[in-house]
Amino acid sequence: NLTLHRLPEILEGPGLGELIDALIAEDEAKRLAAMDA
């Protein structure tokens, strides 16, 4: 679960990769949805 409350933890540790993965997944989902439209 990615929230602002976890931001320090995310930035200081391996959570940064988790954040990036979540952003990439969201972006890919939006791109796929746009292709289907």
CHARMM-style PDB file with segment names, atoms N, HN, CA, C and O in Angstrom:
ATOM      1  N   ASN     1       0.856  -1.194   0.000  1.00  0.00      PROA
ATOM      2  CA  ASN     1       0.000   0.000   0.000  1.00  0.00      PROA
ATOM      3  C   ASN     1       0.888   1.238   0.000  1.00  0.00      PROA
ATOM      4  O   ASN     1       1.650   1.460   0.941  1.00  0.00      PROA
ATOM      5  N   LEU     2       0.791   2.029  -1.037  1.00  0.00      PROA
ATOM      6  HN  LEU     2       0.171   1.848  -1.801  1.00  0.00      PROA
ATOM      7  CA  LEU     2       1.651   3.204  -1.173  1.00  0.00      PROA
ATOM      8  C   LEU     2       0.888   4.454  -0.762  1.00  0.00      PROA
ATOM      9  O   LEU     2      -0.039   4.886  -1.448  1.00  0.00      PROA
ATOM     10  N   THR     3       1.290   5.029   0.367  1.00  0.00      PROA
ATOM     11  HN  THR     3       2.043   4.678   0.924  1.00  0.00      PROA
ATOM     12  CA  THR     3       0.650   6.249   0.845  1.00  0.00      PROA
ATOM     13  C   THR     3       1.720   7.255   1.220  1.00  0.00      PROA
ATOM     14  O   THR     3       2.893   6.906   1.353  1.00  0.00      PROA
ATOM     15  N   LEU     4       1.317   8.498   1.390  1.00  0.00      PROA
ATOM     16  HN  LEU     4       0.364   8.782   1.282  1.00  0.00      PROA
ATOM     17  CA  LEU     4       2.269   9.531   1.803  1.00  0.00      PROA
ATOM     18  C   LEU     4       2.823   9.251   3.190  1.00  0.00      PROA
ATOM     19  O   LEU     4       3.919   9.700   3.522  1.00  0.00      PROA
ATOM     20  N   HSD     5       2.069   8.506   4.010  1.00  0.00      PROA
ATOM     21  HN  HSD     5       1.178   8.141   3.740  1.00  0.00      PROA
ATOM     22  CA  HSD     5       2.553   8.180   5.351  1.00  0.00      PROA
ATOM     23  C   HSD     5       3.795   7.304   5.282  1.00  0.00      PROA
ATOM     24  O   HSD     5       4.611   7.301   6.204  1.00  0.00      PROA
ATOM     25  N   ARG     6       3.937   6.565   4.194  1.00  0.00      PROA
ATOM     26  HN  ARG     6       3.274   6.568   3.445  1.00  0.00      PROA
ATOM     27  CA  ARG     6       5.085   5.674   4.021  1.00  0.00      PROA
ATOM     28  C   ARG     6       6.199   6.325   3.217  1.00  0.00      PROA
ATOM     29  O   ARG     6       7.213   5.682   2.946  1.00  0.00      PROA
ATOM     30  N   LEU     7       6.037   7.588   2.826  1.00  0.00      PROA
ATOM     31  HN  LEU     7       5.214   8.111   3.046  1.00  0.00      PROA
ATOM     32  CA  LEU     7       7.008   8.223   1.937  1.00  0.00      PROA
ATOM     33  C   LEU     7       8.446   8.156   2.462  1.00  0.00      PROA
ATOM     34  O   LEU     7       9.339   7.779   1.704  1.00  0.00      PROA
ATOM     35  N   PRO     8       8.709   8.507   3.731  1.00  0.00      PROA
ATOM     36  CA  PRO     8      10.104   8.410   4.207  1.00  0.00      PROA
ATOM     37  C   PRO     8      10.662   6.994   4.090  1.00  0.00      PROA
ATOM     38  O   PRO     8      11.808   6.805   3.682  1.00  0.00      PROA
ATOM     39  N   GLU     9       9.853   6.005   4.448  1.00  0.00      PROA
ATOM     40  HN  GLU     9       8.922   6.158   4.780  1.00  0.00      PROA
ATOM     41  CA  GLU     9      10.272   4.603   4.353  1.00  0.00      PROA
ATOM     42  C   GLU     9      10.567   4.231   2.908  1.00  0.00      PROA
ATOM     43  O   GLU     9      11.552   3.550   2.625  1.00  0.00      PROA
ATOM     44  N   ILE    10       9.721   4.675   2.003  1.00  0.00      PROA
ATOM     45  HN  ILE    10       8.921   5.229   2.233  1.00  0.00      PROA
ATOM     46  CA  ILE    10       9.882   4.368   0.582  1.00  0.00      PROA
ATOM     47  C   ILE    10      11.168   4.990   0.047  1.00  0.00      PROA
ATOM     48  O   ILE    10      11.927   4.338  -0.671  1.00  0.00      PROA
ATOM     49  N   LEU    11      11.409   6.245   0.395  1.00  0.00      PROA
ATOM     50  HN  LEU    11      10.792   6.775   0.978  1.00  0.00      PROA
ATOM     51  CA  LEU    11      12.572   6.943  -0.146  1.00  0.00      PROA
ATOM     52  C   LEU    11      13.876   6.432   0.436  1.00  0.00      PROA
ATOM     53  O   LEU    11      14.917   6.508  -0.217  1.00  0.00      PROA
ATOM     54  N   GLU    12      13.834   5.904   1.673  1.00  0.00      PROA
ATOM     55  HN  GLU    12      12.988   5.842   2.203  1.00  0.00      PROA
ATOM     56  CA  GLU    12      15.064   5.473   2.329  1.00  0.00      PROA
ATOM     57  C   GLU    12      15.433   4.033   2.018  1.00  0.00      PROA
ATOM     58  O   GLU    12      16.578   3.632   2.229  1.00  0.00      PROA
ATOM     59  N   GLY    13      14.496   3.256   1.525  1.00  0.00      PROA
ATOM     60  HN  GLY    13      13.566   3.582   1.354  1.00  0.00      PROA
ATOM     61  CA  GLY    13      14.781   1.835   1.365  1.00  0.00      PROA
ATOM     62  C   GLY    13      14.389   1.286   0.018  1.00  0.00      PROA
ATOM     63  O   GLY    13      14.237   2.023  -0.956  1.00  0.00      PROA
ATOM     64  N   PRO    14      14.228  -0.028  -0.021  1.00  0.00      PROA
ATOM     65  CA  PRO    14      13.882  -0.694  -1.276  1.00  0.00      PROA
ATOM     66  C   PRO    14      12.474  -0.358  -1.747  1.00  0.00      PROA
ATOM     67  O   PRO    14      12.074  -0.749  -2.844  1.00  0.00      PROA
ATOM     68  N   GLY    15      11.726   0.361  -0.926  1.00  0.00      PROA
ATOM     69  HN  GLY    15      12.052   0.678  -0.035  1.00  0.00      PROA
ATOM     70  CA  GLY    15      10.373   0.743  -1.307  1.00  0.00      PROA
ATOM     71  C   GLY    15      10.338   1.641  -2.526  1.00  0.00      PROA
ATOM     72  O   GLY    15       9.295   1.756  -3.169  1.00  0.00      PROA
ATOM     73  N   LEU    16      11.449   2.283  -2.863  1.00  0.00      PROA
ATOM     74  HN  LEU    16      12.296   2.189  -2.340  1.00  0.00      PROA
ATOM     75  CA  LEU    16      11.471   3.152  -4.047  1.00  0.00      PROA
ATOM     76  C   LEU    16      11.193   2.333  -5.302  1.00  0.00      PROA
ATOM     77  O   LEU    16      10.471   2.782  -6.193  1.00  0.00      PROA
ATOM     78  N   GLY    17      11.755   1.151  -5.370  1.00  0.00      PROA
ATOM     79  HN  GLY    17      12.341   0.787  -4.647  1.00  0.00      PROA
ATOM     80  CA  GLY    17      11.475   0.267  -6.500  1.00  0.00      PROA
ATOM     81  C   GLY    17      10.011  -0.119  -6.556  1.00  0.00      PROA
ATOM     82  O   GLY    17       9.423  -0.222  -7.632  1.00  0.00      PROA
ATOM     83  N   GLU    18       9.423  -0.334  -5.375  1.00  0.00      PROA
ATOM     84  HN  GLU    18       9.901  -0.251  -4.500  1.00  0.00      PROA
ATOM     85  CA  GLU    18       7.996  -0.666  -5.291  1.00  0.00      PROA
ATOM     86  C   GLU    18       7.158   0.483  -5.839  1.00  0.00      PROA
ATOM     87  O   GLU    18       6.192   0.261  -6.568  1.00  0.00      PROA
ATOM     88  N   LEU    19       7.531   1.709  -5.486  1.00  0.00      PROA
ATOM     89  HN  LEU    19       8.316   1.889  -4.893  1.00  0.00      PROA
ATOM     90  CA  LEU    19       6.806   2.889  -5.962  1.00  0.00      PROA
ATOM     91  C   LEU    19       6.912   2.996  -7.485  1.00  0.00      PROA
ATOM     92  O   LEU    19       5.917   3.236  -8.169  1.00  0.00      PROA
ATOM     93  N   ILE    20       8.116   2.817  -8.003  1.00  0.00      PROA
ATOM     94  HN  ILE    20       8.924   2.622  -7.448  1.00  0.00      PROA
ATOM     95  CA  ILE    20       8.325   2.911  -9.448  1.00  0.00      PROA
ATOM     96  C   ILE    20       7.543   1.822 -10.174  1.00  0.00      PROA
ATOM     97  O   ILE    20       6.929   2.077 -11.209  1.00  0.00      PROA
ATOM     98  N   ASP    21       7.569   0.601  -9.625  1.00  0.00      PROA
ATOM     99  HN  ASP    21       8.068   0.393  -8.784  1.00  0.00      PROA
ATOM    100  CA  ASP    21       6.814  -0.496 -10.243  1.00  0.00      PROA
ATOM    101  C   ASP    21       5.330  -0.178 -10.296  1.00  0.00      PROA
ATOM    102  O   ASP    21       4.667  -0.461 -11.294  1.00  0.00      PROA
ATOM    103  N   ALA    22       4.800   0.413  -9.222  1.00  0.00      PROA
ATOM    104  HN  ALA    22       5.338   0.644  -8.411  1.00  0.00      PROA
ATOM    105  CA  ALA    22       3.380   0.759  -9.183  1.00  0.00      PROA
ATOM    106  C   ALA    22       3.057   1.825 -10.230  1.00  0.00      PROA
ATOM    107  O   ALA    22       2.026   1.751 -10.899  1.00  0.00      PROA
ATOM    108  N   LEU    23       3.935   2.809 -10.370  1.00  0.00      PROA
ATOM    109  HN  LEU    23       4.773   2.869  -9.827  1.00  0.00      PROA
ATOM    110  CA  LEU    23       3.707   3.867 -11.358  1.00  0.00      PROA
ATOM    111  C   LEU    23       3.769   3.314 -12.780  1.00  0.00      PROA
ATOM    112  O   LEU    23       2.970   3.694 -13.636  1.00  0.00      PROA
ATOM    113  N   ILE    24       4.717   2.418 -13.024  1.00  0.00      PROA
ATOM    114  HN  ILE    24       5.366   2.109 -12.329  1.00  0.00      PROA
ATOM    115  CA  ILE    24       4.838   1.810 -14.353  1.00  0.00      PROA
ATOM    116  C   ILE    24       3.598   0.984 -14.664  1.00  0.00      PROA
ATOM    117  O   ILE    24       3.065   1.056 -15.771  1.00  0.00      PROA
ATOM    118  N   ALA    25       3.138   0.200 -13.691  1.00  0.00      PROA
ATOM    119  HN  ALA    25       3.571   0.142 -12.792  1.00  0.00      PROA
ATOM    120  CA  ALA    25       1.960  -0.637 -13.909  1.00  0.00      PROA
ATOM    121  C   ALA    25       0.736   0.219 -14.212  1.00  0.00      PROA
ATOM    122  O   ALA    25      -0.061  -0.111 -15.091  1.00  0.00      PROA
ATOM    123  N   GLU    26       0.595   1.322 -13.476  1.00  0.00      PROA
ATOM    124  HN  GLU    26       1.242   1.590 -12.763  1.00  0.00      PROA
ATOM    125  CA  GLU    26      -0.549   2.212 -13.713  1.00  0.00      PROA
ATOM    126  C   GLU    26      -0.464   2.828 -15.109  1.00  0.00      PROA
ATOM    127  O   GLU    26      -1.467   2.914 -15.818  1.00  0.00      PROA
ATOM    128  N   ASP    27       0.731   3.254 -15.497  1.00  0.00      PROA
ATOM    129  HN  ASP    27       1.545   3.184 -14.922  1.00  0.00      PROA
ATOM    130  CA  ASP    27       0.919   3.863 -16.810  1.00  0.00      PROA
ATOM    131  C   ASP    27       0.614   2.860 -17.922  1.00  0.00      PROA
ATOM    132  O   ASP    27      -0.055   3.196 -18.900  1.00  0.00      PROA
ATOM    133  N   GLU    28       1.104   1.630 -17.771  1.00  0.00      PROA
ATOM    134  HN  GLU    28       1.647   1.357 -16.977  1.00  0.00      PROA
ATOM    135  CA  GLU    28       0.858   0.614 -18.790  1.00  0.00      PROA
ATOM    136  C   GLU    28      -0.630   0.309 -18.903  1.00  0.00      PROA
ATOM    137  O   GLU    28      -1.146   0.128 -20.006  1.00  0.00      PROA
ATOM    138  N   ALA    29      -1.323   0.251 -17.766  1.00  0.00      PROA
ATOM    139  HN  ALA    29      -0.904   0.398 -16.870  1.00  0.00      PROA
ATOM    140  CA  ALA    29      -2.758  -0.023 -17.788  1.00  0.00      PROA
ATOM    141  C   ALA    29      -3.504   1.080 -18.539  1.00  0.00      PROA
ATOM    142  O   ALA    29      -4.416   0.801 -19.317  1.00  0.00      PROA
ATOM    143  N   LYS    30      -3.114   2.321 -18.303  1.00  0.00      PROA
ATOM    144  HN  LYS    30      -2.373   2.547 -17.671  1.00  0.00      PROA
ATOM    145  CA  LYS    30      -3.758   3.444 -18.994  1.00  0.00      PROA
ATOM    146  C   LYS    30      -3.485   3.395 -20.496  1.00  0.00      PROA
ATOM    147  O   LYS    30      -4.372   3.672 -21.303  1.00  0.00      PROA
ATOM    148  N   ARG    31      -2.260   3.042 -20.866  1.00  0.00      PROA
ATOM    149  HN  ARG    31      -1.538   2.816 -20.211  1.00  0.00      PROA
ATOM    150  CA  ARG    31      -1.915   2.958 -22.290  1.00  0.00      PROA
ATOM    151  C   ARG    31      -2.704   1.847 -22.981  1.00  0.00      PROA
ATOM    152  O   ARG    31      -3.191   2.024 -24.097  1.00  0.00      PROA
ATOM    153  N   LEU    32      -2.827   0.695 -22.307  1.00  0.00      PROA
ATOM    154  HN  LEU    32      -2.431   0.551 -21.400  1.00  0.00      PROA
ATOM    155  CA  LEU    32      -3.584  -0.416 -22.888  1.00  0.00      PROA
ATOM    156  C   LEU    32      -5.051  -0.046 -23.032  1.00  0.00      PROA
ATOM    157  O   LEU    32      -5.680  -0.376 -24.038  1.00  0.00      PROA
ATOM    158  N   ALA    33      -5.599   0.635 -22.036  1.00  0.00      PROA
ATOM    159  HN  ALA    33      -5.088   0.903 -21.220  1.00  0.00      PROA
ATOM    160  CA  ALA    33      -7.000   1.050 -22.094  1.00  0.00      PROA
ATOM    161  C   ALA    33      -7.208   2.031 -23.246  1.00  0.00      PROA
ATOM    162  O   ALA    33      -8.237   1.991 -23.921  1.00  0.00      PROA
ATOM    163  N   ALA    34      -6.238   2.907 -23.470  1.00  0.00      PROA
ATOM    164  HN  ALA    34      -5.402   2.940 -22.922  1.00  0.00      PROA
ATOM    165  CA  ALA    34      -6.349   3.886 -24.548  1.00  0.00      PROA
ATOM    166  C   ALA    34      -6.286   3.196 -25.915  1.00  0.00      PROA
ATOM    167  O   ALA    34      -6.933   3.640 -26.863  1.00  0.00      PROA
ATOM    168  N   MET    35      -5.516   2.121 -26.019  1.00  0.00      PROA
ATOM    169  HN  MET    35      -4.990   1.760 -25.249  1.00  0.00      PROA
ATOM    170  CA  MET    35      -5.414   1.401 -27.285  1.00  0.00      PROA
ATOM    171  C   MET    35      -6.728   0.699 -27.626  1.00  0.00      PROA
ATOM    172  O   MET    35      -7.083   0.576 -28.798  1.00  0.00      PROA
ATOM    173  N   ASP    36      -7.446   0.243 -26.606  1.00  0.00      PROA
ATOM    174  HN  ASP    36      -7.158   0.343 -25.654  1.00  0.00      PROA
ATOM    175  CA  ASP    36      -8.715  -0.457 -26.820  1.00  0.00      PROA
ATOM    176  C   ASP    36      -9.835   0.494 -27.202  1.00  0.00      PROA
ATOM    177  O   ASP    36     -10.840   0.080 -27.780  1.00  0.00      PROA
ATOM    178  N   ALA    37      -9.663   1.766 -26.880  1.00  0.00      PROA
ATOM    179  HN  ALA    37      -8.847   2.103 -26.411  1.00  0.00      PROA
ATOM    180  CA  ALA    37     -10.748   2.738 -27.104  1.00  0.00      PROA
ATOM    181  C   ALA    37     -10.927   3.034 -28.586  1.00  0.00      PROA
ATOM    182  OT1 ALA    37     -11.792   3.827 -28.957  1.00  0.00      PROA
TER     183      ALA     37
END
